Amino acid sequence: MSGSGGNSMNSNRQAFGGTPGRVVTTAARITALLTAGALTLGAALGSAPAASASPGPPVLYNYAEGFHHGRVKPHNIFVGNGGAPFILRLHWPHWNQTIALGRGVLDEQIPGCTLTPVYRCPRYRHPVRVYLHRVRSHNGARYFTRMRWTSHGETIYWRSHRGYWD
């Protein structure tokens, strides 16, 4: 068993790393370094979110407060103050990374009212469909920048400017 096979193995080891003992020591060091690196990498990956994970769903900025109170699937949409129209009792059958579709109740002031303060003006409510699209990012948060309300044959288009709806 101790024929020429052992001698050729020794000569290969000597050619690549010196003495046979040194080759084993170098291989052991490399294995130890690789193991330590794998453990460190595993700990880092375990504590940090994966880079390939998809971002959270986009939010809708609401309440006429700019880039505050971003929500996914809000129950209400407020686009202004005073006599501005708003939507109540929203349900969202579809909300993904690019669009959202919802239904609710549009509450708006009856046109032509000149009473002051405006809360004294009569209002009416009717069903509305909501379509959100065109996602952008602000400080790492993804949000919808376009909104369309369709109700009783009319469509209202909204666009977000710095988190406010125009």
JOLIN-V947958 format. One record per residue. N is the residue number from 1. SS is DSSP state (a for helix, b for strand, c for the rest). PSI is psi as a letter, one per 30 degrees, with the letter a starting at -180 (none if undefined). D_LAST is the distance of its C-alpha to the last C-alpha in Angstrom with 1 decimal. Layout:
# JOLIN-V947958
n->N ss->SS psi->PSI d_last->D_LAST
n->N ss->SS psi->PSI d_last->D_LAST
This chain:
# JOLIN-V947958
n->1 ss->c psi->f d_last->88.4
n->2 ss->c psi->h d_last->88.6
n->3 ss->c psi->b d_last->89.2
n->4 ss->a psi->f d_last->87.5
n->5 ss->a psi->e d_last->84.0
n->6 ss->a psi->e d_last->83.8
n->7 ss->a psi->e d_last->84.9
n->8 ss->a psi->e d_last->82.4
n->9 ss->a psi->e d_last->79.6
n->10 ss->a psi->e d_last->80.8
n->11 ss->a psi->e d_last->81.0
n->12 ss->a psi->e d_last->77.4
n->13 ss->a psi->e d_last->76.2
n->14 ss->a psi->e d_last->78.2
n->15 ss->a psi->e d_last->76.7
n->16 ss->a psi->f d_last->73.1
n->17 ss->a psi->g d_last->73.3
n->18 ss->c psi->b d_last->76.8
n->19 ss->c psi->l d_last->78.7
n->20 ss->a psi->e d_last->77.9
n->21 ss->a psi->e d_last->77.1
n->22 ss->a psi->e d_last->74.6
n->23 ss->a psi->e d_last->72.7
n->24 ss->a psi->e d_last->72.3
n->25 ss->a psi->e d_last->71.1
n->26 ss->a psi->e d_last->68.6
n->27 ss->a psi->e d_last->67.4
n->28 ss->a psi->e d_last->67.1
n->29 ss->a psi->e d_last->65.1
n->30 ss->a psi->e d_last->62.7
n->31 ss->a psi->e d_last->62.4
n->32 ss->a psi->e d_last->61.7
n->33 ss->a psi->e d_last->59.1
n->34 ss->a psi->e d_last->57.3
n->35 ss->a psi->e d_last->57.5
n->36 ss->a psi->e d_last->56.1
n->37 ss->a psi->e d_last->53.3
n->38 ss->a psi->e d_last->52.4
n->39 ss->a psi->e d_last->52.4
n->40 ss->a psi->e d_last->50.2
n->41 ss->a psi->e d_last->47.8
n->42 ss->a psi->e d_last->47.9
n->43 ss->a psi->e d_last->47.2
n->44 ss->a psi->e d_last->44.2
n->45 ss->a psi->e d_last->42.7
n->46 ss->a psi->f d_last->43.4
n->47 ss->a psi->f d_last->41.5
n->48 ss->c psi->k d_last->38.5
n->49 ss->c psi->l d_last->36.0
n->50 ss->c psi->k d_last->36.8
n->51 ss->c psi->f d_last->35.0
n->52 ss->c psi->f d_last->34.9
n->53 ss->c psi->k d_last->33.2
n->54 ss->c psi->k d_last->29.9
n->55 ss->c psi->l d_last->26.9
n->56 ss->c psi->l d_last->25.5
n->57 ss->c psi->l d_last->22.9
n->58 ss->c psi->l d_last->19.2
n->59 ss->b psi->l d_last->17.3
n->60 ss->b psi->k d_last->14.0
n->61 ss->c psi->k d_last->12.5
n->62 ss->c psi->l d_last->12.2
n->63 ss->c psi->g d_last->12.9
n->64 ss->c psi->h d_last->10.1
n->65 ss->c psi->g d_last->12.6
n->66 ss->c psi->b d_last->11.4
n->67 ss->c psi->h d_last->14.1
n->68 ss->c psi->l d_last->16.2
n->69 ss->c psi->h d_last->17.4
n->70 ss->c psi->k d_last->16.8
n->71 ss->b psi->k d_last->18.6
n->72 ss->c psi->k d_last->20.2
n->73 ss->c psi->h d_last->20.3
n->74 ss->c psi->l d_last->18.8
n->75 ss->c psi->f d_last->20.3
n->76 ss->c psi->l d_last->17.3
n->77 ss->b psi->k d_last->13.4
n->78 ss->b psi->k d_last->11.8
n->79 ss->c psi->f d_last->8.0
n->80 ss->c psi->a d_last->8.9
n->81 ss->c psi->l d_last->12.3
n->82 ss->c psi->b d_last->14.7
n->83 ss->c psi->g d_last->14.3
n->84 ss->c psi->k d_last->11.1
n->85 ss->c psi->l d_last->12.2
n->86 ss->b psi->l d_last->13.3
n->87 ss->b psi->k d_last->15.6
n->88 ss->b psi->l d_last->19.1
n->89 ss->b psi->h d_last->22.0
n->90 ss->b psi->k d_last->20.4
n->91 ss->b psi->k d_last->23.0
n->92 ss->b psi->j d_last->22.4
n->93 ss->b psi->f d_last->25.3
n->94 ss->b psi->k d_last->24.0
n->95 ss->b psi->j d_last->22.3
n->96 ss->c psi->a d_last->23.4
n->97 ss->c psi->f d_last->22.7
n->98 ss->c psi->e d_last->20.5
n->99 ss->c psi->l d_last->19.1
n->100 ss->b psi->k d_last->18.9
n->101 ss->b psi->k d_last->19.7
n->102 ss->b psi->l d_last->19.7
n->103 ss->b psi->k d_last->20.7
n->104 ss->b psi->a d_last->20.2
n->105 ss->b psi->k d_last->20.0
n->106 ss->b psi->k d_last->17.1
n->107 ss->b psi->j d_last->17.5
n->108 ss->b psi->l d_last->16.1
n->109 ss->b psi->k d_last->17.5
n->110 ss->c psi->k d_last->19.9
n->111 ss->c psi->k d_last->18.6
n->112 ss->c psi->f d_last->20.6
n->113 ss->c psi->k d_last->21.4
n->114 ss->c psi->g d_last->22.2
n->115 ss->c psi->k d_last->23.7
n->116 ss->c psi->k d_last->23.1
n->117 ss->c psi->l d_last->22.3
n->118 ss->a psi->f d_last->19.6
n->119 ss->a psi->f d_last->21.0
n->120 ss->a psi->f d_last->24.0
n->121 ss->c psi->k d_last->22.2
n->122 ss->c psi->k d_last->23.3
n->123 ss->b psi->l d_last->21.1
n->124 ss->b psi->l d_last->21.8
n->125 ss->b psi->k d_last->21.3
n->126 ss->b psi->l d_last->21.7
n->127 ss->b psi->k d_last->21.6
n->128 ss->b psi->k d_last->18.5
n->129 ss->b psi->k d_last->18.4
n->130 ss->b psi->k d_last->15.7
n->131 ss->b psi->k d_last->15.6
n->132 ss->b psi->k d_last->14.2
n->133 ss->b psi->a d_last->15.1
n->134 ss->b psi->i d_last->15.0
n->135 ss->b psi->k d_last->16.3
n->136 ss->b psi->l d_last->16.2
n->137 ss->b psi->k d_last->18.1
n->138 ss->b psi->j d_last->17.7
n->139 ss->c psi->h d_last->21.1
n->140 ss->c psi->f d_last->22.6
n->141 ss->b psi->k d_last->20.2
n->142 ss->b psi->k d_last->18.8
n->143 ss->b psi->l d_last->15.4
n->144 ss->b psi->k d_last->13.3
n->145 ss->b psi->f d_last->10.3
n->146 ss->b psi->k d_last->9.8
n->147 ss->b psi->k d_last->10.0
n->148 ss->b psi->k d_last->11.6
n->149 ss->b psi->k d_last->13.1
n->150 ss->b psi->k d_last->16.3
n->151 ss->b psi->k d_last->18.3
n->152 ss->c psi->h d_last->21.2
n->153 ss->c psi->f d_last->20.9
n->154 ss->b psi->l d_last->17.2
n->155 ss->b psi->k d_last->14.3
n->156 ss->b psi->k d_last->10.6
n->157 ss->b psi->k d_last->8.6
n->158 ss->b psi->k d_last->5.6
n->159 ss->b psi->k d_last->5.5
n->160 ss->b psi->k d_last->6.3
n->161 ss->b psi->j d_last->7.0
n->162 ss->c psi->h d_last->10.1
n->163 ss->c psi->f d_last->9.7
n->164 ss->b psi->k d_last->6.6
n->165 ss->b psi->k d_last->3.8
n->166 ss->c psi->none d_last->0.0
